[in-house]
Amino acid sequence: MNIVTELTRIYFLVIILLYTLEAYLYFGKKSERSKSRGLGVQIALLTMFSIGGFGVIFYHHHQWIVLLFLAGVLSYNTLTLVLFSSFYPKCSMLLLSNMLMLLNIGFVILARLDFDKAMKQGIIVGAGTILALLVPVMIRKLRVLEKLQILYAILGIGALMGVLALAVTSRGAKLSITVAGITIQFSEIVKITFVFYMAARLAKDRSFRSVVVTSVVAALHVGILVFSTDLGTALVFFVAYLVVIFVATGRPIYPLVGLLGGAAASVVAYFLFAHVQQRVIAWKDPFAVYETSGYQIVQGLFGIGAGGWFGTGLCEGKPTMIPVAAKDFVFAAICEEFGSIFGICLLLICMSIFLLICTISLKLHNRFYKLAAIGLGAEYAFQVFLTVGGVTKFIPMTGITLPLVSYGGSSVISTIVMLSIVQGMYIRREDEGV
């Protein structure tokens, strides 16, 4: 058992290091042949990771359904790569490969923590990918998307108001509505409409009046989320607003004023909501409130510390001791069993996705798509920051999940669709180049 554990620790570490290296070397490759060769290596590595991960889980639990799930994951990877490359020959294969790698890491760690959740996540991911296949052609062909700013605002505010009015409070916040047994977190969908509204509004009119109108609508979105005490998502919206405003106008005064307003609002929220006060107290000294609000943070830190640089080995740690390990604290579970070096490489893969989105945005000529791409990229990157920052006690906990890795249907579908929208923009960029 010890030999198997040591070998698998090295195996997973080598795979993630090589994959991360290839993800960044891709940016410097000029010829299509070298890019294709690098992508082939990445796909082989993510396949090896899944086979190794589920193989270790099967070795420990001897359940044949684990191998059936592995077959399903490998089939999903193959079908996704084949369908996207067939339907959209100009799509970014690096973006697709990185998305699959994060999903595969999520499948393995979820199967380790709670196999039923892994199965549910697999079904949701499959449905989300089918939906995502339709998105790039819509982004590429529908010229009306940049003219629907009023519709985006109405849909976004209406959906958030519905959650505020109808949702049941869970863990101190109103997050989702259950319809016919299906739980939907509408804020994940509104992330997209929110960015589209700002991009449509500021693409053609960057006047002071337009900035004020955009700020009012953005404040309504954020304000409703604050009253729902979904403060993590409110922060994601707020940062996306600051980034899009700055990129659209090129005037640093606007985000500066926004930051000052956000800081003042944070102080007000602290005194207004006991939920926020508990999280700040737990962040300042989680050991002092270990038995109450600090328990989750302390267990997460213990998990990361127990894993060290190289991890305890898959199925050799105790990540189930961390509350909500499959959602908010999945990064701690990963660091415990795969190691902190693996966790750093995971963050670098997330960063490579953000860099790729920024590169696509910079090369787009259409201002609406340029602003939409940078806004979606900002939301993705800041969500990763909030998740990892909360787990490592760098910032107070926000309850935000790690995109594509954590368990959560609305979150994973939203992220897959978001990246598919970016794929559509990448294809438009290729069309513009032609």
C-alpha positions as semicolon CSV with decimal commas, in nm:
position;residue;x (nm);y (nm);z (nm)
1;M;0,000;0,000;0,000
2;N;0,282;0,241;0,089
3;I;0,458;0,172;-0,243
4;V;0,136;0,235;-0,438
5;T;0,076;0,559;-0,245
6;E;0,428;0,692;-0,309
7;L;0,420;0,601;-0,678
8;T;0,079;0,762;-0,736
9;R;0,189;1,081;-0,557
10;I;0,480;1,113;-0,798
11;Y;0,260;1,011;-1,092
12;F;0,001;1,285;-1,034
13;L;0,264;1,547;-0,960
14;V;0,456;1,477;-1,282
15;I;0,135;1,485;-1,487
16;I;0,018;1,821;-1,351
17;L;0,364;1,978;-1,385
18;L;0,399;1,865;-1,747
19;Y;0,044;1,973;-1,830
20;T;0,093;2,319;-1,678
21;L;0,423;2,362;-1,862
22;E;0,259;2,271;-2,194
23;A;-0,030;2,512;-2,125
24;Y;0,213;2,804;-2,102
25;L;0,455;2,692;-2,373
26;Y;0,158;2,695;-2,611
27;F;0,147;3,077;-2,599
28;G;0,498;3,097;-2,747
29;K;0,449;2,844;-3,026
30;K;0,419;2,990;-3,375
31;S;0,360;2,698;-3,610
32;E;0,035;2,506;-3,618
33;R;0,231;2,181;-3,615
34;S;0,401;2,257;-3,283
35;K;0,071;2,377;-3,134
36;S;-0,101;2,058;-3,245
37;R;0,178;1,847;-3,097
38;G;0,154;2,035;-2,765
39;L;-0,222;1,990;-2,752
40;G;-0,180;1,619;-2,818
41;V;0,052;1,599;-2,518
42;Q;-0,200;1,786;-2,302
43;I;-0,486;1,557;-2,402
44;A;-0,272;1,250;-2,333
45;L;-0,180;1,389;-1,989
46;L;-0,538;1,466;-1,885
47;T;-0,638;1,116;-1,997
48;M;-0,358;0,966;-1,790
49;F;-0,467;1,174;-1,492
50;S;-0,825;1,044;-1,508
51;I;-0,715;0,683;-1,556
52;G;-0,473;0,711;-1,263
53;G;-0,721;0,891;-1,038
54;F;-1,010;0,652;-1,085
55;G;-0,770;0,359;-1,083
56;V;-0,652;0,456;-0,733
57;I;-1,011;0,502;-0,612
58;F;-1,100;0,157;-0,750
59;Y;-0,789;0,008;-0,585
60;H;-0,907;0,136;-0,246
61;H;-1,280;0,066;-0,272
62;H;-1,308;-0,220;-0,527
63;Q;-1,635;-0,086;-0,670
64;W;-1,684;-0,163;-1,041
65;I;-1,905;0,142;-1,083
66;V;-1,590;0,354;-1,043
67;L;-1,449;0,202;-1,363
68;L;-1,781;0,256;-1,540
69;F;-1,766;0,622;-1,439
70;L;-1,409;0,640;-1,569
71;A;-1,531;0,504;-1,904
72;G;-1,799;0,772;-1,907
73;V;-1,545;1,047;-1,832
74;L;-1,308;0,929;-2,107
75;S;-1,601;0,907;-2,351
76;Y;-1,707;1,259;-2,255
77;N;-1,354;1,392;-2,313
78;T;-1,332;1,227;-2,655
79;L;-1,678;1,336;-2,770
80;T;-1,623;1,695;-2,654
81;L;-1,292;1,723;-2,837
82;V;-1,426;1,559;-3,155
83;L;-1,754;1,754;-3,167
84;F;-1,603;2,095;-3,098
85;S;-1,317;2,045;-3,343
86;S;-1,560;1,913;-3,607
87;F;-1,830;2,180;-3,569
88;Y;-1,585;2,463;-3,505
89;P;-1,248;2,398;-3,674
90;K;-1,135;2,749;-3,574
91;C;-1,208;2,705;-3,201
92;S;-0,935;2,741;-2,937
93;M;-0,826;2,388;-2,854
94;L;-0,611;2,517;-2,566
95;L;-0,917;2,668;-2,397
96;L;-1,107;2,344;-2,454
97;S;-0,821;2,130;-2,321
98;N;-0,783;2,343;-2,005
99;M;-1,157;2,324;-1,943
100;L;-1,146;1,944;-1,970
101;M;-0,846;1,920;-1,737
102;L;-1,023;2,118;-1,464
103;L;-1,339;1,913;-1,510
104;N;-1,140;1,590;-1,486
105;I;-0,970;1,705;-1,165
106;G;-1,316;1,786;-1,032
107;F;-1,453;1,444;-1,128
108;V;-1,168;1,263;-0,951
109;I;-1,181;1,461;-0,626
110;L;-1,562;1,447;-0,615
111;A;-1,554;1,069;-0,669
112;R;-1,309;1,052;-0,379
113;L;-1,529;1,266;-0,150
114;D;-1,881;1,159;-0,248
115;F;-1,934;0,930;-0,545
116;D;-2,305;1,015;-0,575
117;K;-2,217;1,382;-0,618
118;A;-1,958;1,291;-0,880
119;M;-2,224;1,099;-1,076
120;K;-2,467;1,393;-1,057
121;Q;-2,191;1,632;-1,161
122;G;-2,111;1,413;-1,461
123;I;-2,472;1,418;-1,581
124;I;-2,495;1,796;-1,535
125;V;-2,165;1,853;-1,718
126;G;-2,284;1,639;-2,010
127;A;-2,608;1,838;-2,038
128;G;-2,420;2,167;-2,009
129;T;-2,176;2,067;-2,283
130;I;-2,461;1,982;-2,521
131;L;-2,597;2,333;-2,457
132;A;-2,250;2,482;-2,498
133;L;-2,214;2,328;-2,845
134;L;-2,488;2,562;-2,969
135;V;-2,341;2,878;-2,817
136;P;-2,043;2,957;-3,047
137;V;-2,257;2,961;-3,362
138;M;-2,499;3,202;-3,191
139;I;-2,214;3,433;-3,090
140;R;-2,071;3,412;-3,440
141;K;-2,393;3,467;-3,636
142;L;-2,642;3,666;-3,426
143;R;-2,575;4,036;-3,484
144;V;-2,867;4,134;-3,261
145;L;-2,690;4,037;-2,938
146;E;-2,529;4,378;-2,896
147;K;-2,868;4,552;-2,928
148;L;-3,044;4,377;-2,641
149;Q;-2,910;4,582;-2,350
150;I;-3,256;4,653;-2,203
151;L;-3,348;4,284;-2,219
152;Y;-3,024;4,187;-2,039
153;A;-3,097;4,437;-1,761
154;I;-3,459;4,326;-1,717
155;L;-3,371;3,956;-1,715
156;G;-3,086;4,004;-1,469
157;I;-3,268;4,224;-1,220
158;G;-3,588;4,019;-1,250
159;A;-3,407;3,689;-1,183
160;L;-3,222;3,828;-0,880
161;M;-3,542;3,981;-0,742
162;G;-3,712;3,644;-0,779
163;V;-3,437;3,479;-0,572
164;L;-3,461;3,754;-0,308
165;A;-3,836;3,704;-0,280
166;L;-3,868;3,326;-0,312
167;A;-3,542;3,160;-0,209
168;V;-3,499;2,988;0,126
169;T;-3,205;3,109;0,336
170;S;-2,920;2,855;0,334
171;R;-2,598;2,907;0,533
172;G;-2,692;3,270;0,590
173;A;-2,771;3,361;0,228
174;K;-3,052;3,335;-0,027
175;L;-2,883;3,159;-0,317
176;S;-3,122;2,943;-0,520
177;I;-3,477;2,842;-0,605
178;T;-3,594;2,482;-0,635
179;V;-3,830;2,414;-0,927
180;A;-3,970;2,061;-0,980
181;G;-3,692;1,917;-0,765
182;I;-3,418;2,102;-0,960
183;T;-3,222;2,367;-0,768
184;I;-3,124;2,666;-0,982
185;Q;-2,886;2,940;-0,871
186;F;-2,997;3,226;-1,095
187;S;-2,703;3,449;-1,005
188;E;-2,480;3,213;-1,208
189;I;-2,690;3,283;-1,518
190;V;-2,710;3,656;-1,444
191;K;-2,327;3,673;-1,444
192;I;-2,349;3,643;-1,822
193;T;-2,643;3,881;-1,881
194;F;-2,481;4,137;-1,647
195;V;-2,159;4,147;-1,851
196;F;-2,353;4,152;-2,177
197;Y;-2,557;4,450;-2,055
198;M;-2,248;4,654;-1,967
199;A;-2,073;4,560;-2,292
200;A;-2,378;4,653;-2,502
201;R;-2,425;4,981;-2,317
202;L;-2,063;5,097;-2,328
203;A;-1,965;4,962;-2,669
204;K;-2,117;5,256;-2,857
205;D;-2,164;5,521;-2,590
206;R;-1,883;5,594;-2,344
207;S;-2,013;5,932;-2,232
208;F;-2,045;6,031;-1,867
209;R;-2,423;5,986;-1,888
210;S;-2,383;5,632;-2,021
211;V;-2,137;5,548;-1,743
212;V;-2,384;5,679;-1,482
213;V;-2,673;5,475;-1,627
214;T;-2,453;5,164;-1,639
215;S;-2,342;5,225;-1,280
216;V;-2,702;5,256;-1,160
217;V;-2,804;4,928;-1,324
218;A;-2,489;4,758;-1,189
219;A;-2,568;4,895;-0,841
220;L;-2,917;4,742;-0,863
221;H;-2,768;4,401;-0,944
222;V;-2,512;4,423;-0,662
223;G;-2,760;4,572;-0,416
224;I;-3,011;4,289;-0,463
225;L;-2,732;4,034;-0,408
226;V;-2,625;4,217;-0,092
227;F;-2,979;4,210;0,047
228;S;-2,984;3,837;-0,036
229;T;-2,657;3,824;0,164
230;D;-2,494;3,652;-0,135
231;L;-2,191;3,873;-0,082
232;G;-1,940;3,657;-0,268
233;T;-2,136;3,680;-0,593
234;A;-2,194;4,052;-0,531
235;L;-1,816;4,098;-0,518
236;V;-1,774;3,908;-0,848
237;F;-2,030;4,137;-1,014
238;F;-1,867;4,446;-0,866
239;V;-1,518;4,356;-0,992
240;A;-1,653;4,277;-1,340
241;Y;-1,820;4,621;-1,339
242;L;-1,492;4,795;-1,246
243;V;-1,293;4,610;-1,513
244;V;-1,543;4,671;-1,796
245;I;-1,585;5,039;-1,702
246;F;-1,209;5,093;-1,708
247;V;-1,148;4,903;-2,032
248;A;-1,440;5,079;-2,204
249;T;-1,350;5,435;-2,101
250;G;-0,977;5,415;-2,036
251;R;-1,027;5,655;-1,743
252;P;-0,890;5,529;-1,407
253;I;-1,105;5,778;-1,214
254;Y;-1,416;5,563;-1,266
255;P;-1,283;5,240;-1,110
256;L;-1,113;5,447;-0,837
257;V;-1,445;5,604;-0,737
258;G;-1,606;5,261;-0,761
259;L;-1,344;5,110;-0,528
260;L;-1,401;5,385;-0,272
261;G;-1,776;5,327;-0,291
262;G;-1,723;4,951;-0,262
263;A;-1,503;4,995;0,046
264;A;-1,768;5,212;0,212
265;A;-2,039;4,957;0,122
266;S;-1,828;4,678;0,276
267;V;-1,809;4,864;0,608
268;V;-2,187;4,920;0,601
269;A;-2,245;4,550;0,522
270;Y;-2,025;4,451;0,815
271;F;-2,239;4,644;1,063
272;L;-2,565;4,554;0,888
273;F;-2,533;4,174;0,862
274;A;-2,441;3,943;1,151
275;H;-2,356;3,682;0,885
276;V;-2,072;3,905;0,760
277;Q;-1,946;3,978;1,111
278;Q;-1,917;3,606;1,186
279;R;-1,710;3,547;0,873
280;V;-1,477;3,838;0,950
281;I;-1,428;3,714;1,309
282;A;-1,358;3,364;1,178
283;W;-1,107;3,507;0,930
284;K;-0,920;3,715;1,190
285;D;-0,877;3,430;1,438
286;P;-1,051;3,104;1,338
287;F;-0,898;2,915;1,633
288;A;-1,072;3,148;1,879
289;V;-1,411;3,044;1,735
290;Y;-1,308;2,691;1,637
291;E;-1,625;2,524;1,763
292;T;-1,856;2,759;1,573
293;S;-1,783;2,977;1,268
294;G;-1,409;2,903;1,256
295;Y;-1,437;2,523;1,232
296;Q;-1,447;2,506;0,852
297;I;-1,148;2,736;0,802
298;V;-0,939;2,555;1,063
299;Q;-1,018;2,213;0,915
300;G;-0,928;2,346;0,570
301;L;-0,594;2,478;0,697
302;F;-0,526;2,147;0,875
303;G;-0,596;1,967;0,549
304;I;-0,358;2,185;0,347
305;G;-0,094;2,153;0,619
306;A;-0,133;1,775;0,636
307;G;-0,084;1,748;0,261
308;G;0,235;1,952;0,256
309;W;0,403;2,005;-0,080
310;F;0,343;1,655;-0,218
311;G;0,012;1,545;-0,061
312;T;-0,086;1,250;0,153
313;G;-0,183;1,052;-0,157
314;L;-0,524;1,005;-0,315
315;C;-0,760;0,827;-0,070
316;E;-0,495;0,850;0,204
317;G;-0,597;1,180;0,364
318;K;-0,907;1,285;0,558
319;P;-1,066;1,558;0,340
320;T;-1,412;1,447;0,449
321;M;-1,334;1,611;0,785
322;I;-1,364;1,948;0,609
323;P;-1,725;2,075;0,602
324;V;-1,863;2,133;0,250
325;A;-1,537;1,998;0,104
326;A;-1,703;1,918;-0,229
327;K;-1,811;2,281;-0,280
328;D;-1,647;2,583;-0,115
329;F;-1,342;2,400;0,023
330;V;-1,259;2,164;-0,263
331;F;-0,921;2,337;-0,303
332;A;-0,827;2,233;0,052
333;A;-0,927;1,872;-0,024
334;I;-0,714;1,877;-0,341
335;C;-0,412;2,021;-0,159
336;E;-0,442;1,763;0,119
337;E;-0,432;1,457;-0,105
338;F;-0,247;1,584;-0,413
339;G;-0,022;1,840;-0,242
340;S;0,030;2,216;-0,251
341;I;0,247;2,195;-0,566
342;F;-0,050;2,034;-0,741
343;G;-0,272;2,313;-0,604
344;I;-0,036;2,580;-0,739
345;C;-0,037;2,415;-1,082
346;L;-0,417;2,406;-1,069
347;L;-0,419;2,782;-1,010
348;L;-0,173;2,831;-1,297
349;I;-0,408;2,640;-1,530
350;C;-0,692;2,870;-1,418
351;M;-0,465;3,169;-1,484
352;S;-0,380;3,041;-1,832
353;I;-0,753;3,038;-1,911
354;F;-0,777;3,400;-1,796
355;L;-0,470;3,500;-2,002
356;L;-0,617;3,331;-2,308
357;I;-0,947;3,517;-2,262
358;C;-0,755;3,847;-2,230
359;T;-0,558;3,767;-2,547
360;I;-0,880;3,696;-2,736
361;S;-1,036;4,019;-2,606
362;L;-0,739;4,232;-2,710
363;K;-0,747;4,100;-3,067
364;L;-1,122;4,146;-3,125
365;H;-1,225;4,447;-3,335
366;N;-1,592;4,451;-3,232
367;R;-1,610;4,656;-2,908
368;F;-1,915;4,474;-2,774
369;Y;-1,743;4,136;-2,791
370;K;-1,415;4,282;-2,667
371;L;-1,581;4,421;-2,352
372;A;-1,794;4,109;-2,302
373;A;-1,486;3,883;-2,322
374;I;-1,284;4,087;-2,071
375;G;-1,585;4,105;-1,837
376;L;-1,639;3,728;-1,844
377;G;-1,265;3,675;-1,792
378;A;-1,265;3,908;-1,492
379;E;-1,558;3,721;-1,337
380;Y;-1,384;3,387;-1,385
381;A;-1,048;3,502;-1,245
382;F;-1,196;3,680;-0,946
383;Q;-1,413;3,382;-0,859
384;V;-1,099;3,167;-0,846
385;F;-0,931;3,430;-0,627
386;L;-1,225;3,444;-0,384
387;T;-1,239;3,065;-0,353
388;V;-0,871;3,008;-0,292
389;G;-0,834;3,324;-0,083
390;G;-1,111;3,210;0,150
391;V;-0,974;2,856;0,186
392;T;-0,621;2,977;0,266
393;K;-0,742;3,252;0,508
394;F;-0,603;3,524;0,282
395;I;-0,948;3,687;0,278
396;P;-1,274;3,614;0,464
397;M;-1,481;3,322;0,336
398;T;-1,734;3,414;0,068
399;G;-1,900;3,081;-0,013
400;I;-1,788;3,095;-0,377
401;T;-1,713;2,767;-0,556
402;L;-1,404;2,688;-0,764
403;P;-1,519;2,702;-1,130
404;L;-1,540;2,364;-1,309
405;V;-1,389;2,179;-1,011
406;S;-1,634;2,224;-0,722
407;Y;-1,966;2,041;-0,702
408;G;-2,257;2,258;-0,818
409;G;-2,485;2,228;-1,119
410;S;-2,561;2,595;-1,184
411;S;-2,198;2,696;-1,139
412;V;-2,048;2,432;-1,369
413;I;-2,307;2,487;-1,645
414;S;-2,262;2,865;-1,623
415;T;-1,883;2,832;-1,650
416;I;-1,900;2,589;-1,942
417;V;-2,141;2,821;-2,127
418;M;-1,921;3,120;-2,040
419;L;-1,616;2,952;-2,192
420;S;-1,825;2,849;-2,492
421;I;-1,919;3,216;-2,541
422;V;-1,547;3,297;-2,538
423;Q;-1,498;3,020;-2,797
424;G;-1,754;3,195;-3,017
425;M;-1,562;3,519;-2,978
426;Y;-1,236;3,343;-3,064
427;I;-1,397;3,209;-3,382
428;R;-1,518;3,563;-3,466
429;R;-1,163;3,684;-3,419
430;E;-1,041;3,421;-3,665
431;D;-1,313;3,531;-3,909
432;E;-1,205;3,893;-3,873
433;G;-0,847;3,789;-3,940
434;V;-0,953;3,617;-4,261
